[in-house]
Amino acid sequence: VSGSPPYSRVPPKDLGVLVVKRSAEQAPAPERWVAAEGAPDLESGSLARPTNAWWTNFVLGQGASEMENGNGFAIPFILWPHKQGVSACLPFVLAQANQIENGFDSTITFVTLGAADVPVGHRVARHDPLSVSLQWGNGTAKDTRQAPRLTVPIVRGSPYLTMEYESATPFFDSPQQLDPQAGFSVDGMPASCPGTHTGRKFEVVLVQSDETWSIWSSQNVTVGCQTDGALLKAKSPITGVWRAAVTNNCTFGRSAFHCRKSPPADPEPARYAEVLEEHRLTYPVGAEIDMHAKGDDAAVRIHWMTKRMPSDEPAVNRLPQPPLLMAAMEHHRTLGLCSGGGSELKHLPGVFHRNINGALSLVAANEWLLPYALLPISWHSAHGIADLHRAALITALQEDSNWEVPQNYVTGAGDPYNAGKMLSRLGVLALIAEELGEKEITSKLAKHLTSLVETYASGNAQNKFVYDGSWGGYISCGCLYDDCRPKGCNPNGAPPGTCMCSPDQAYCKNEAPPGGVCPTTTDPGLDFGNGFYNDHHFHWGYHIFGAAVAAKLDPAWAKRNRERLLLYARDIANPSKEDAHFPVWRH
């Protein structure tokens, strides 16, 4: 996110935070990343890897057989890495009485684009909040020939699939059948299949999905075509670009999911074929995002990073470069999506595709500007506290201020999620007391709050918070808690001799690093998945709120603990690539 300064650049280890490394099974798979674990990303310089990105599943599978489960919703397509390319399908809405979901078929109604001669296995070449580029082959060879390489820039919102080839042999593949009558054309003319044909644009009509796909090549290319499992494969390697798009998802009225009527339905026109053809020459490779706010008004600017599709036709190269064509969601339109940087933005009428996010429409622009009206935020109630309720509130606050935190949270042995909720509740109580002008109660709650915040944030908790040096994040180490009570022991009235020890002697049975292993890094269920980056925006969000209230009530305390407290925010909402220790915007 350009233009946003980091909250901090201080390495967590310099703050006394223990750095832990994961076992090979839980660490980033080295074959999935250009940059090695613990080494800075070649482009951004970051030491961290995104754990909650929309594409993270692409790098979690350990083998080709797992890849179709490692899918990501790129909008409009659901994608997953293939052994030598990327598989894609259009999702459809599955609605039942008690649930609604995005459905897709990873067995039949999908297509795959790739390169037949690149090494099996992909890796992340670059990424940003809205894109990831996958790469097959490293571009080096033992002989004088250029080793084949395939790069696939996947940008969220692109209605095309784009393949960049370097001395590689393109293919388009699907387990579906070609329609026997209108299944294949080359440069707009019907063509026979099986057969060999030369052209720059190929169109296939697939039976099972009822989709028409257009494939554009940056150069004249000779392909072989077969029908039993639709397959187009170039006869020789190219250095250039292929792009593909669905130009009709109800070609003959057979689709049970995309036709407006249940099949057998009337064929629907290819309403977007011409516009997809018109904008094929400009393709996205990434995005730069700026965020600005003044008062209650804010705006998000998205500058799409683009390339021009090369061509071996001089006449095509003389054409002006069209603006980028992308798919916008309904909330983009209702927010008032407009152009940025003086560029033009054109909304195309109609619904391009429907999925669980709603109706997508096509937008032509190289830059987007999304305005937001922010809700006002205040420490205290928006309309004040009615006199009628003041006495009852003060009585309740006096009682609540005497509440005792459970012993395992006093020592910081408890999980961070429930600890955070306790901090949040104490923070709310303190703010209510402050608004009521009850200084004594406010002071009592503030001391209670700062003590508990500091227990966890300072590193003195039994369940220590550590820095994950493998993925780059702030996680709980975990506590296998022994409460010193055998099964059935009731501490509020147990017979003598039935409890092994008193609650204040409870402890964590596991040994923390360096002598032991953090159990949260091996058990996805411990601490509600904190060690696997589940719901960090909830876990740390509670801690951040509690710490913010404590900081408001005791600024000197906040100044002493500032860098430690910022670790929570850096983990979930790092705004800048300049902070190399955490990914940008984990959530």
N, C-alpha and C positions, 0 to 999 in steps of 0.2 A: 504494500500500500504506500504509494509514493506521497511525500509531503507530510506524513505524520511522524513526529519524533518518537523515539522509543521511550517507554517508561523508565528503563534503566539498561545499561550495558554490562553491569557488574556480573562476572561469572559466579554462579551459585556457590561454587566451592570456596570462593573468596569471602563468602558470608558465613562460612563454617558449615555449609550444608554438605552432608555426606553424598558422594557420587557413587552410584551403583551401576553395574553392568549386568545385562541379562544373559541367560544361557543362549546358545545358538538358536534353539527352537523358538524363543520368544523375542529375539533381536531382529532388526531389519534383515531380510534375506539378502546377502551380498550380491547375488546374481540379478536382483531386481532394481539395483540402483547404480548409476554411473559413478557417483561418489561413494567411497567406502564408509562403513560405520565409523562415526567419530571424526570423520574428515569433513571439511566444509564443502557445501554444494558448490559445484564449479561456477554456477551463474550467480546465485544469491549470496554465497559465502556463509549460509546458515549451517550450523552444526546439527540442527533438529530435522526430524522427518514428520510430515503431517500424519496424525493418527486418526483424525475424524473427518478427513476430506471426503467429498462425494466419490472420489476415485480410489480411496485407500484400499478397497477390496482388490484392486488390480495387482497389488504388490504383496498380498498375504498368502496366496496359493503357492504351494511348494512344488507343484508339478503340473504338466499339461492337463491331466485328468481333473484337476481341481479348478481349472480356470473358469469354466462356465458357472461355477458357484461364486466366483470372484467378480460379480458384475457391478456396474455402477450406472446410475441414471444420469446420462449426459444431457437429456432434454433436447430434442424429442426422443432420442433413441436410448434404449438400454443396451449397454456395450459390455463385452468381456474379452479379455485377451485370448487369442487363438495361438497355436504353436508358432505360426509364422504370419500373424496379422491380427485383425480385430473382427470379432463377430458382432452383429447388430440386429436388433428387431425393434419394431414399433410396439410399445405397450398398449394395452387396452384396459378399460375400467371394468373391474369385477365388483358388482354391488350386490350385497345380500342384506337380509333384514337387520343384522347387527354389525356389519362391517363393510368397508369399501377398500379396495386395494388396486394397485397396478398389477395387471397380469401380463405375462409374456411366456412365449414358448421357446425353450432352448433346445428342443429336439427336432423340430421340423421347420417352423416358419421364421427362419432367420437367414441371414446372408453373412458371408465372410469375405473380406478384402485383405489381401496380403501379398507376400512375395514368396515364390516357390523355392528360391535358392538361398534364402538367408538362414543363418543358424537358428535352431529352435530355442525359444526363450526370449522374453522381452525385459527391458529395464527402463526406468524413468530417466529421461534425458534432461527435462526441465519441468517446472510447474509453477503455478501461481494460483490465487484463490479461485479462478474461473477456468483454469486449463491444466492439462497435463500432456506432455509429449512422450510417447512410448517409442522405443527404438529396438530394432533387431539388427544384429551385426555391429561391429565396432569400427568398420571402415579401414581396417588395416589388413594387409595380406603378406604372406611369406614370399610371394613372387611379385612380378612387376604389374600384374593386373590389379584393378581396383576391386577390393572385396565388396560383395553385395551388401547394401544396407537399406533398411526400411525405417522411415520415421513417420509416425502417425500423430499429428497435432490434434488433440481432442479438446475442443473448446465448448463449454456448456452453452447450449442454445443454438448451435449450428445445425441447420437442416440438411447438411451434407456430411459425408464421410470423406476424409482427405488422406491420401497416401503420397508421401514423397519418396521416390525411388532413386537410389544411386547404384548403377550397374546391377540392378535387380530385376527379376522377372515377375510382372504383375499377374494376379489372378483375382477373379470374382467367382465365388463358389456358394452353393446352397444345396441342402438335401431335397429341396422342392423340385417339382417338375416344371419344365417350360410348357406354357400353354401350347397345345398342338396346332392352333390356327394362327395366333398372333404373338407367338412366344418370343420372337427375336427379330431385331432390325439393326442395320448398320447405316449410319449417317442418314437416317430417316427413311431408308428403303428396306422392305421385307427381305430377310435373308434365311437361307436354309441352315438347319442344325440337326445332325452333326455336319461340320464343315469347317473350312478355313476362310477367314475374311480379314480385310484390311480397312481400317477407318479410324476416325477420331471420336465418334460417339456411338455407343452401343446401348440398345434398349432391350430389356428382358421383361416378360410378363410371367409371373410365377403363379401356379395353380393354387397351391394350398393357402397362401396368404392373400391371394387376389391382388397382389401389389405389382405395380409397374416401376421398375428401377431404370434410371438413366445413368450411364457411366461415361464420363468424359475423359479423354486422354489428351495430355498436352502435346502429343505428337502422333503422326500417323503410325499405327501399330498393327501388326498382323497377329490375330488371335485364333486359337482353335476353340470350337464350340461343341459341347455335347449336351444331350437332353436328359439322360438318366442321372438325376442330380445335376442341376444346372451348373455349368462350368464354362467360364471364359478364361483362357490362359494364353498370355503372350508367347509367341514363338521364340523370342530372344529377349535378353535384358534391355532395360531402358534406363536412362537418367532423365527423370521428369516427374510428372504429377498425374495421378488419377483422382477424380472426384466422382462421388456417386450420391444419388438422392432418390427418395421415393417421390415419383411424380403423380402417382394415383394409388390410393389404398382401397379403392372399390372399383376395380377395372371392369369386371363383368358382373358385379352384384353378388359375388359369392362370399364375401367376407362377413362372418357372423359378428364381428367386433367393430368394423370401421364403416360399413355401409349404413346409411341413414335408416333404412328399413331392413327387417330381417330377411335373409335370403330364402327363396330366390327373389332378388330385387333387381331393379333396373340398373344398368351400368351408370356410373357417375362420371361426369366429364373431368378431365385432368386440368382442374382450374389453375394449378400453380406450375404447370410444366413450362410455360413460357417465361415466367419470372425466374424460375430456377435456372433456366437456360441463360437468361440475360445476365444473371449475377454470378455465374460459375467461375469467372476469371479472378475474383477476389476471395481469398480464403483466410480465416483467422488462425493465428498461431499462439495467441495469448491475450492477456488483458492487464492493463494498469488501472488501479482504482484509487480515486481520491475521495476523501470524505471531508465535508465542510459543515460547520454549524455556527449560527449566530442567533442568540436568544432561543426562541422556540422554532426556528426555521433551520432546516438542514438539507443537504443535497449530497447525493452520491454520483460521482462522475466515473463512467466506465469508458476508457479509451481502448478500443480493440486494436491489437497489434496484428497487422495483416501482411500478406504477400500477394503478389500477382502470379497467377498461374501462367507459366511460360507457354509458348506456342511455336511450332515450326512453320506457321503461316504468317508471312509479313503483314497481310491485311488484318489479321486478328491483333497483332502486336501494335498496330496503329490505332486501334480502338481505344477510346478513353476508358480508364479503369473505373468500373462501376462501384458504387458504394457496397459495403458489406451487407449481406442478407443474413438476418438472424431471426430466431423465433422468440417472441415476447410472451410472457404469461399475463393472465388477467390483471393481477395486481399492479403490474408495470403500467398498464393502460389507465387503470383507475387512479393511480398516483399522479398521472400526468406526464408520462415519459415524453421527453423532448430532446432536441439536439443539444450538443455542447460544443464549445470552441468555434462557434460560427458556422458549423457544418449543417447540412440539411438532414432531416429525418423524415422518412416517408412511411406511414402506416398503410399496409395493404389490407383491403377489406376482406372479411370472411374469416372462417375458422380453418386454419391449416391442419390442426390435429388436436384431438382431445385425449387427455390422460388424467391421472388423479389430481394433477395441479390445476385442472380446468382447461379452458379452450386456449390454444396457442394461436397467435397471429404472427404474420411475417412483417418484419421491420427492416428497412434499408437505411443504414447510417453507419458511419465509422466511429461515432462517439455517442454515448447515451448520457442523459442527465436525468436523474430521478429525484424529484423534490419530496421532502418529508416534512410534515407538520408534527413537531415533537410535543409530547405531553409535558406540561409543567411539572417540575419535581421540587418538593420541599421537604425539609426535615419534619415538619409538623403537619397537622391536619389542614386540609384546604379551607375548611369553613369554620375552624375553631371548635372548642368544646362547649357545649351548652351548659349553662349554670345548673340546670336541673340534674345533670349527671356528675358534676364535679365531686361531690362528697362520696358517692358510691365508688368512683374511680380511685380516689385517694385511699379509701379503705382497702380496696382490692390491691392497690400498689404496695401498701404497707405489708400486706400478707405475702404478696409475691416477692418482695425484696428479702424476705426471710427464707426463701426456697433454697434448699441445699442441693447442689449439683451431685449426681451419683459419683461414688468414690472412683470408679474406673475412668470417669471423665475428668475428675480433679487431677488425677495423675497423668492424664493424656493417654490412657490405654485404650479408650473407646474409639470407635470408628469415626473418621472425619465427617461423614455425612450427618449422623445424629449429633455429633459435637457442634457442627455448623448450625444446625437447626436450633440448638440450645442458645448458641451465641446470638443468633438472629432474634430469638424471642426476648432475650435479655436486652438487646439493643432497642427493640420496640418499646419495651417497658420503660427504659431510661429516657427515651424521647418523649413518651407520654408524661412522665414525671416532670421533665424539664418544661414542657408546654404548660403544665399546671402550676409551675412555679414552686414545686416541692423540692427545694434544694437538698434537704437532708436525704430524702429518698433517692434523688438523682445521683447524689454523691455515692451513696451505698451501692446502688446498682452499677454505677460506672466502675467502681473498684472491683466489684464482682466480675464485671464484663472484661475489663482489661487484664485481670489475672488469668482468666480462662483463655482469652485470645493469645496472650503471651505464652502460656503453657504450650500451645500447639505451634505457634509461629516461631518461637525462639529455638526450637530444636531440643527442648528439655522434656518433651512428652515421651512416655514409654513407647507409644506408637509414633516413631519419628517420621517426619516428612523428609524425603530424600530427593535428590536429582537423578533422574533416569538418563544416564549417559549414553544409552543405546538409541533411544528414540528422541530424547530431548524434551523432558517434561518434569513437572513437580508432582510427586506421587507419595501416597502413604506407604510406609514399609510394611505395615500390618502387625497385628498383635494376636497371637494365639492365646487368648485370655484364660487364665485359671482363677476362678473366683473363690477358690478354697472351700467350696461347698459341694459335698457329694450329692448325687441325684436324690431328690426328695427332701433335701434339707430346707427348711423354712427359716430364714434368718430372723423373722419377726416372732418366732415362738418355738424354736426348735428345742427338743429335749437335750439335756446336757450330754456332751460327748458325741453328738451326731454331726457336728460341723468340724471339719479338719482344722480350720483356722479362722481368724476373724476377717471380715471384709477388707480391713485396711492392710492386710497382708497379701491381698491378691496381686498377681503379677503376670507378665507376658512370658509364656513358656519358651518361645522361640528366641534365639540369639540374633540380634541385628548385625549387619555387616560392620566391620570387615570380617569378624569371626564367623558370622552366619549368613543366611540368605533371606532377603525380604520375601515373606510368603505371598504378598500381593502380586509379585512378578511371576508366580507360577499357578496361582489359584484365581481364576477370573471371577469367582463369586465373593471372594473376601473383600471386606470394606466396600460392598456394593459395586465391585468392579473398578475401584479407583486405580489400581495398578495397571488396568487395561484401558484406561482413559474413558471409562464409561461415566457420562454425566458430570464431567468436571465442572461444567458451568453451574450445575446445581451445588455440588460439593463445595467448591471454592467460592461460589457466589454467596452462600451463607456466611462463610468466613470473612469475605470482603465486606459485607454489610455490617457484621458485628465489629470488624476492625474500624470501619469508617465512623461508626457511632462512637467507639472508644476514642478515636482520634479527634473527633469534634469536641468531646467532653474533656480530653486531656491532651492538648496539642504538644506539650513537652514530651509526653510518652510516645506520641506518634512520630515525632522527629527522631527519637532514639531508635525506634524500631522500623523506620520507613522502608529500608531496603528489603528487610525480611518480609514485610507485609506486601510489598510490590510483587513478590514471587507469585502470589495467587493470581494477580491480574496478568502478569507476564505469561503465565501458563495458559489461560483461557482466552485472552484477548490482546495478545501482543500486536500492536498496530504497525510495526516497522521491521523491515528486513535488517535494519541496523542492529537489532538485538538478535545476535546469532545463536542464542542458547535455547530459543523457543520458536516453534512455527508461528507464522503470521495467522492470526484469527483461527485458533484451533476450533472454535465453535462459531 
